[in-house]
Amino acid sequence: MSELVLDEWKIALTHKKEALEACQKEQGVNSCLKCEKLLNCDIRDSYIKAVYESMSKGKGGGFEF
């Protein structure tokens, strides 16, 4: 069961990364830092959250950025 949970975090992270890369391609940038939507981007925010959750496996507290 433990392996299934670990895979769940990796799968979620992979999906968020794919969405982020697709957005970057659509915006014509290779980094979110070059995008005008940087501070108000739900896609980037959800990716960062997925990275944090992948690292903590959902057991950590809040994450403010």
Distance bins in CASP14 RR format, pairs under 12 A and 6 or more apart:
PFRMAT RR
TARGET T0000
AUTHOR 0000-0000-0000
RMODE 2
METHOD distances of the structure
MODEL  1
1 7 0 0 0 0 0 1 0 0 0 0 0
1 8 0 0 0 0 0 1 0 0 0 0 0
2 8 0 0 0 0 0 1 0 0 0 0 0
2 9 0 0 0 0 0 1 0 0 0 0 0
2 57 0 0 0 0 1 0 0 0 0 0 0
3 9 0 0 0 0 0 1 0 0 0 0 0
3 10 0 0 0 0 0 1 0 0 0 0 0
3 57 0 0 0 0 0 1 0 0 0 0 0
4 10 0 0 0 0 0 1 0 0 0 0 0
4 11 0 0 0 0 0 1 0 0 0 0 0
4 57 0 0 0 0 0 1 0 0 0 0 0
5 11 0 0 0 0 0 1 0 0 0 0 0
5 12 0 0 0 0 0 1 0 0 0 0 0
5 53 0 0 0 0 0 1 0 0 0 0 0
5 54 0 0 0 0 0 1 0 0 0 0 0
5 56 0 0 0 0 0 1 0 0 0 0 0
5 57 1 0 0 1 0 0 0 0 0 0 0
5 58 0 0 0 0 1 0 0 0 0 0 0
5 59 0 0 0 0 0 1 0 0 0 0 0
6 12 0 0 0 0 0 1 0 0 0 0 0
6 13 0 0 0 0 0 1 0 0 0 0 0
6 53 0 0 0 0 0 1 0 0 0 0 0
6 54 0 0 0 0 1 0 0 0 0 0 0
6 55 0 0 0 0 0 1 0 0 0 0 0
6 56 0 0 0 0 0 1 0 0 0 0 0
6 57 1 0 0 1 0 0 0 0 0 0 0
6 58 0 0 0 0 0 1 0 0 0 0 0
6 59 0 0 0 0 0 1 0 0 0 0 0
7 13 0 0 0 0 0 1 0 0 0 0 0
7 14 0 0 0 0 0 1 0 0 0 0 0
7 54 0 0 0 0 0 1 0 0 0 0 0
7 57 0 0 0 0 0 1 0 0 0 0 0
8 14 0 0 0 0 0 1 0 0 0 0 0
8 15 0 0 0 0 0 1 0 0 0 0 0
8 50 0 0 0 0 0 1 0 0 0 0 0
8 53 0 0 0 0 1 0 0 0 0 0 0
8 54 0 0 0 0 1 0 0 0 0 0 0
8 57 0 0 0 0 1 0 0 0 0 0 0
8 58 0 0 0 0 1 0 0 0 0 0 0
9 15 0 0 0 0 0 1 0 0 0 0 0
9 16 0 0 0 0 0 1 0 0 0 0 0
9 49 0 0 0 0 0 1 0 0 0 0 0
9 50 1 0 0 1 0 0 0 0 0 0 0
9 51 0 0 0 0 1 0 0 0 0 0 0
9 52 0 0 0 0 0 1 0 0 0 0 0
9 53 1 0 0 1 0 0 0 0 0 0 0
9 54 1 0 1 0 0 0 0 0 0 0 0
9 55 0 0 0 0 1 0 0 0 0 0 0
9 56 0 0 0 0 1 0 0 0 0 0 0
9 57 1 0 1 0 0 0 0 0 0 0 0
9 58 1 0 0 1 0 0 0 0 0 0 0
9 59 0 0 0 0 0 1 0 0 0 0 0
9 60 0 0 0 0 0 1 0 0 0 0 0
10 16 0 0 0 0 0 1 0 0 0 0 0
10 17 0 0 0 0 0 1 0 0 0 0 0
10 50 0 0 0 0 1 0 0 0 0 0 0
10 51 0 0 0 0 0 1 0 0 0 0 0
10 53 0 0 0 0 0 1 0 0 0 0 0
10 54 1 0 0 1 0 0 0 0 0 0 0
10 55 0 0 0 0 0 1 0 0 0 0 0
10 57 0 0 0 0 0 1 0 0 0 0 0
11 17 0 0 0 0 0 1 0 0 0 0 0
11 18 0 0 0 0 0 1 0 0 0 0 0
11 50 0 0 0 0 1 0 0 0 0 0 0
11 53 0 0 0 0 0 1 0 0 0 0 0
11 54 0 0 0 0 1 0 0 0 0 0 0
12 18 0 0 0 0 0 1 0 0 0 0 0
12 19 0 0 0 0 0 1 0 0 0 0 0
12 46 0 0 0 0 1 0 0 0 0 0 0
12 47 0 0 0 0 0 1 0 0 0 0 0
12 49 0 0 0 0 1 0 0 0 0 0 0
12 50 1 0 1 0 0 0 0 0 0 0 0
12 51 0 0 0 0 1 0 0 0 0 0 0
12 52 0 0 0 0 0 1 0 0 0 0 0
12 53 1 0 0 1 0 0 0 0 0 0 0
12 54 1 0 0 1 0 0 0 0 0 0 0
12 57 0 0 0 0 0 1 0 0 0 0 0
12 58 0 0 0 0 0 1 0 0 0 0 0
13 19 0 0 0 0 0 1 0 0 0 0 0
13 20 0 0 0 0 0 1 0 0 0 0 0
13 46 0 0 0 0 0 1 0 0 0 0 0
13 47 0 0 0 0 1 0 0 0 0 0 0
13 48 0 0 0 0 0 1 0 0 0 0 0
13 49 0 0 0 0 1 0 0 0 0 0 0
13 50 1 0 1 0 0 0 0 0 0 0 0
13 51 1 0 0 1 0 0 0 0 0 0 0
13 52 0 0 0 0 1 0 0 0 0 0 0
13 53 1 0 0 1 0 0 0 0 0 0 0
13 54 1 0 1 0 0 0 0 0 0 0 0
13 55 0 0 0 0 1 0 0 0 0 0 0
13 56 0 0 0 0 0 1 0 0 0 0 0
13 57 0 0 0 0 0 1 0 0 0 0 0
13 58 0 0 0 0 0 1 0 0 0 0 0
14 20 0 0 0 0 0 1 0 0 0 0 0
14 21 0 0 0 0 0 1 0 0 0 0 0
14 47 0 0 0 0 0 1 0 0 0 0 0
14 50 0 0 0 0 1 0 0 0 0 0 0
14 51 0 0 0 0 0 1 0 0 0 0 0
14 54 0 0 0 0 1 0 0 0 0 0 0
15 21 0 0 0 0 0 1 0 0 0 0 0
15 22 0 0 0 0 0 1 0 0 0 0 0
15 43 0 0 0 0 0 1 0 0 0 0 0
15 46 0 0 0 0 1 0 0 0 0 0 0
15 47 0 0 0 0 1 0 0 0 0 0 0
15 50 1 0 0 1 0 0 0 0 0 0 0
15 54 0 0 0 0 0 1 0 0 0 0 0
16 22 0 0 0 0 0 1 0 0 0 0 0
16 23 0 0 0 0 0 1 0 0 0 0 0
16 42 0 0 0 0 0 1 0 0 0 0 0
16 43 1 0 0 1 0 0 0 0 0 0 0
16 44 0 0 0 0 1 0 0 0 0 0 0
16 45 0 0 0 0 1 0 0 0 0 0 0
16 46 1 0 1 0 0 0 0 0 0 0 0
16 47 1 0 1 0 0 0 0 0 0 0 0
16 48 0 0 0 0 1 0 0 0 0 0 0
16 49 0 0 0 0 1 0 0 0 0 0 0
16 50 1 0 1 0 0 0 0 0 0 0 0
16 51 1 0 0 1 0 0 0 0 0 0 0
16 52 0 0 0 0 0 1 0 0 0 0 0
16 53 0 0 0 0 1 0 0 0 0 0 0
16 54 0 0 0 0 1 0 0 0 0 0 0
17 23 0 0 0 0 0 1 0 0 0 0 0
17 24 0 0 0 0 0 1 0 0 0 0 0
17 32 0 0 0 0 0 1 0 0 0 0 0
17 43 0 0 0 0 0 1 0 0 0 0 0
17 44 0 0 0 0 0 1 0 0 0 0 0
17 46 0 0 0 0 0 1 0 0 0 0 0
17 47 1 0 0 1 0 0 0 0 0 0 0
17 48 0 0 0 0 0 1 0 0 0 0 0
17 50 1 0 0 1 0 0 0 0 0 0 0
17 51 0 0 0 0 1 0 0 0 0 0 0
17 54 0 0 0 0 0 1 0 0 0 0 0
18 24 0 0 0 0 0 1 0 0 0 0 0
18 25 0 0 0 0 0 1 0 0 0 0 0
18 43 0 0 0 0 0 1 0 0 0 0 0
18 46 0 0 0 0 0 1 0 0 0 0 0
18 47 0 0 0 0 1 0 0 0 0 0 0
18 50 0 0 0 0 0 1 0 0 0 0 0
19 25 0 0 0 0 0 1 0 0 0 0 0
19 26 0 0 0 0 0 1 0 0 0 0 0
19 41 0 0 0 0 0 1 0 0 0 0 0
19 42 0 0 0 0 1 0 0 0 0 0 0
19 43 1 0 1 0 0 0 0 0 0 0 0
19 44 0 0 0 0 1 0 0 0 0 0 0
19 45 0 0 0 0 0 1 0 0 0 0 0
19 46 1 0 0 1 0 0 0 0 0 0 0
19 47 1 0 0 1 0 0 0 0 0 0 0
19 50 0 0 0 0 1 0 0 0 0 0 0
20 26 0 0 0 0 0 1 0 0 0 0 0
20 27 0 0 0 0 0 1 0 0 0 0 0
20 29 0 0 0 0 0 1 0 0 0 0 0
20 30 0 0 0 0 0 1 0 0 0 0 0
20 31 0 0 0 0 0 1 0 0 0 0 0
20 32 1 0 0 1 0 0 0 0 0 0 0
20 35 0 0 0 0 0 1 0 0 0 0 0
20 37 0 0 0 0 0 1 0 0 0 0 0
20 41 0 0 0 0 1 0 0 0 0 0 0
20 42 0 0 0 0 0 1 0 0 0 0 0
20 43 1 0 1 0 0 0 0 0 0 0 0
20 44 1 0 0 1 0 0 0 0 0 0 0
20 45 0 0 0 0 0 1 0 0 0 0 0
20 46 0 0 0 0 1 0 0 0 0 0 0
20 47 1 0 1 0 0 0 0 0 0 0 0
20 48 0 0 0 0 1 0 0 0 0 0 0
20 49 0 0 0 0 0 1 0 0 0 0 0
20 50 0 0 0 0 1 0 0 0 0 0 0
20 51 0 0 0 0 0 1 0 0 0 0 0
21 27 0 0 0 0 0 1 0 0 0 0 0
21 28 0 0 0 0 0 1 0 0 0 0 0
21 29 0 0 0 0 0 1 0 0 0 0 0
21 30 0 0 0 0 1 0 0 0 0 0 0
21 31 0 0 0 0 0 1 0 0 0 0 0
21 32 0 0 0 0 0 1 0 0 0 0 0
21 43 0 0 0 0 1 0 0 0 0 0 0
21 44 0 0 0 0 0 1 0 0 0 0 0
21 47 0 0 0 0 1 0 0 0 0 0 0
22 28 0 0 0 0 0 1 0 0 0 0 0
22 29 0 0 0 0 0 1 0 0 0 0 0
22 43 0 0 0 0 1 0 0 0 0 0 0
22 47 0 0 0 0 0 1 0 0 0 0 0
23 29 0 0 0 0 1 0 0 0 0 0 0
23 30 0 0 0 0 0 1 0 0 0 0 0
23 31 0 0 0 0 0 1 0 0 0 0 0
23 32 0 0 0 0 1 0 0 0 0 0 0
23 35 0 0 0 0 1 0 0 0 0 0 0
23 37 0 0 0 0 1 0 0 0 0 0 0
23 38 0 0 0 0 0 1 0 0 0 0 0
23 41 1 0 0 1 0 0 0 0 0 0 0
23 42 0 0 0 0 1 0 0 0 0 0 0
23 43 1 0 1 0 0 0 0 0 0 0 0
23 44 1 0 0 1 0 0 0 0 0 0 0
23 45 0 0 0 0 0 1 0 0 0 0 0
23 46 0 0 0 0 0 1 0 0 0 0 0
23 47 0 0 0 0 1 0 0 0 0 0 0
24 30 1 0 0 1 0 0 0 0 0 0 0
24 31 1 0 0 1 0 0 0 0 0 0 0
24 32 1 0 0 1 0 0 0 0 0 0 0
24 33 0 0 0 0 0 1 0 0 0 0 0
24 34 0 0 0 0 1 0 0 0 0 0 0
24 35 1 0 0 1 0 0 0 0 0 0 0
24 37 0 0 0 0 0 1 0 0 0 0 0
24 38 0 0 0 0 0 1 0 0 0 0 0
24 41 0 0 0 0 0 1 0 0 0 0 0
24 43 0 0 0 0 1 0 0 0 0 0 0
24 44 0 0 0 0 1 0 0 0 0 0 0
24 47 0 0 0 0 0 1 0 0 0 0 0
25 31 0 0 0 0 0 1 0 0 0 0 0
25 35 0 0 0 0 0 1 0 0 0 0 0
25 43 0 0 0 0 0 1 0 0 0 0 0
26 35 0 0 0 0 0 1 0 0 0 0 0
26 37 0 0 0 0 0 1 0 0 0 0 0
26 41 0 0 0 0 0 1 0 0 0 0 0
26 43 0 0 0 0 0 1 0 0 0 0 0
27 33 0 0 0 0 0 1 0 0 0 0 0
27 34 0 0 0 0 1 0 0 0 0 0 0
27 35 1 0 1 0 0 0 0 0 0 0 0
27 36 0 0 0 0 1 0 0 0 0 0 0
27 37 1 0 0 1 0 0 0 0 0 0 0
27 38 0 0 0 0 0 1 0 0 0 0 0
27 41 0 0 0 0 1 0 0 0 0 0 0
27 43 0 0 0 0 0 1 0 0 0 0 0
27 44 0 0 0 0 0 1 0 0 0 0 0
28 34 0 0 0 0 1 0 0 0 0 0 0
28 35 0 0 0 0 1 0 0 0 0 0 0
28 36 0 0 0 0 0 1 0 0 0 0 0
28 37 0 0 0 0 0 1 0 0 0 0 0
29 35 1 0 1 0 0 0 0 0 0 0 0
29 36 0 0 0 0 1 0 0 0 0 0 0
29 37 0 0 0 0 1 0 0 0 0 0 0
29 38 0 0 0 0 1 0 0 0 0 0 0
29 41 0 0 0 0 0 1 0 0 0 0 0
29 44 0 0 0 0 0 1 0 0 0 0 0
31 38 0 0 0 0 1 0 0 0 0 0 0
31 44 0 0 0 0 0 1 0 0 0 0 0
32 38 1 0 1 0 0 0 0 0 0 0 0
32 39 0 0 0 0 1 0 0 0 0 0 0
32 40 0 0 0 0 0 1 0 0 0 0 0
32 41 1 0 0 1 0 0 0 0 0 0 0
32 43 0 0 0 0 1 0 0 0 0 0 0
32 44 1 0 1 0 0 0 0 0 0 0 0
32 45 0 0 0 0 0 1 0 0 0 0 0
32 47 0 0 0 0 1 0 0 0 0 0 0
32 48 0 0 0 0 1 0 0 0 0 0 0
33 39 0 0 0 0 0 1 0 0 0 0 0
33 41 0 0 0 0 0 1 0 0 0 0 0
33 44 0 0 0 0 1 0 0 0 0 0 0
35 41 1 0 0 1 0 0 0 0 0 0 0
35 43 0 0 0 0 1 0 0 0 0 0 0
35 44 0 0 0 0 1 0 0 0 0 0 0
37 43 0 0 0 0 1 0 0 0 0 0 0
37 44 0 0 0 0 1 0 0 0 0 0 0
37 45 0 0 0 0 0 1 0 0 0 0 0
38 44 1 0 0 1 0 0 0 0 0 0 0
38 45 0 0 0 0 0 1 0 0 0 0 0
38 48 0 0 0 0 0 1 0 0 0 0 0
38 65 0 0 0 0 0 1 0 0 0 0 0
39 45 0 0 0 0 1 0 0 0 0 0 0
39 65 0 0 0 0 0 1 0 0 0 0 0
41 47 0 0 0 0 1 0 0 0 0 0 0
41 48 0 0 0 0 1 0 0 0 0 0 0
41 65 0 0 0 0 0 1 0 0 0 0 0
42 48 0 0 0 0 0 1 0 0 0 0 0
42 49 0 0 0 0 0 1 0 0 0 0 0
43 49 0 0 0 0 0 1 0 0 0 0 0
43 50 0 0 0 0 0 1 0 0 0 0 0
44 50 0 0 0 0 0 1 0 0 0 0 0
44 51 0 0 0 0 0 1 0 0 0 0 0
44 65 0 0 0 0 1 0 0 0 0 0 0
45 51 0 0 0 0 0 1 0 0 0 0 0
45 52 0 0 0 0 0 1 0 0 0 0 0
45 63 0 0 0 0 0 1 0 0 0 0 0
45 64 0 0 0 0 0 1 0 0 0 0 0
45 65 1 0 0 1 0 0 0 0 0 0 0
46 52 0 0 0 0 0 1 0 0 0 0 0
46 53 0 0 0 0 0 1 0 0 0 0 0
46 65 0 0 0 0 0 1 0 0 0 0 0
47 53 0 0 0 0 0 1 0 0 0 0 0
47 54 0 0 0 0 0 1 0 0 0 0 0
47 65 0 0 0 0 0 1 0 0 0 0 0
48 54 0 0 0 0 0 1 0 0 0 0 0
48 55 0 0 0 0 0 1 0 0 0 0 0
48 62 0 0 0 0 0 1 0 0 0 0 0
48 63 1 0 0 1 0 0 0 0 0 0 0
48 64 0 0 0 0 0 1 0 0 0 0 0
48 65 1 0 1 0 0 0 0 0 0 0 0
49 55 0 0 0 0 0 1 0 0 0 0 0
49 56 0 0 0 0 0 1 0 0 0 0 0
49 58 0 0 0 0 0 1 0 0 0 0 0
49 60 0 0 0 0 0 1 0 0 0 0 0
49 61 0 0 0 0 0 1 0 0 0 0 0
49 62 0 0 0 0 1 0 0 0 0 0 0
49 63 1 0 0 1 0 0 0 0 0 0 0
49 64 0 0 0 0 0 1 0 0 0 0 0
49 65 0 0 0 0 1 0 0 0 0 0 0
50 56 0 0 0 0 0 1 0 0 0 0 0
50 57 0 0 0 0 0 1 0 0 0 0 0
50 58 0 0 0 0 0 1 0 0 0 0 0
50 63 0 0 0 0 0 1 0 0 0 0 0
51 58 0 0 0 0 0 1 0 0 0 0 0
51 63 0 0 0 0 1 0 0 0 0 0 0
51 65 0 0 0 0 0 1 0 0 0 0 0
52 58 0 0 0 0 1 0 0 0 0 0 0
52 59 0 0 0 0 0 1 0 0 0 0 0
52 60 0 0 0 0 1 0 0 0 0 0 0
52 61 0 0 0 0 1 0 0 0 0 0 0
52 62 0 0 0 0 1 0 0 0 0 0 0
52 63 1 0 1 0 0 0 0 0 0 0 0
52 64 0 0 0 0 0 1 0 0 0 0 0
52 65 0 0 0 0 1 0 0 0 0 0 0
53 59 0 0 0 0 1 0 0 0 0 0 0
53 60 0 0 0 0 1 0 0 0 0 0 0
53 61 0 0 0 0 0 1 0 0 0 0 0
53 62 0 0 0 0 0 1 0 0 0 0 0
53 63 0 0 0 0 1 0 0 0 0 0 0
54 60 0 0 0 0 0 1 0 0 0 0 0
54 63 0 0 0 0 0 1 0 0 0 0 0
55 61 0 0 0 0 0 1 0 0 0 0 0
55 63 0 0 0 0 1 0 0 0 0 0 0
56 62 0 0 0 0 1 0 0 0 0 0 0
56 63 0 0 0 0 1 0 0 0 0 0 0
END
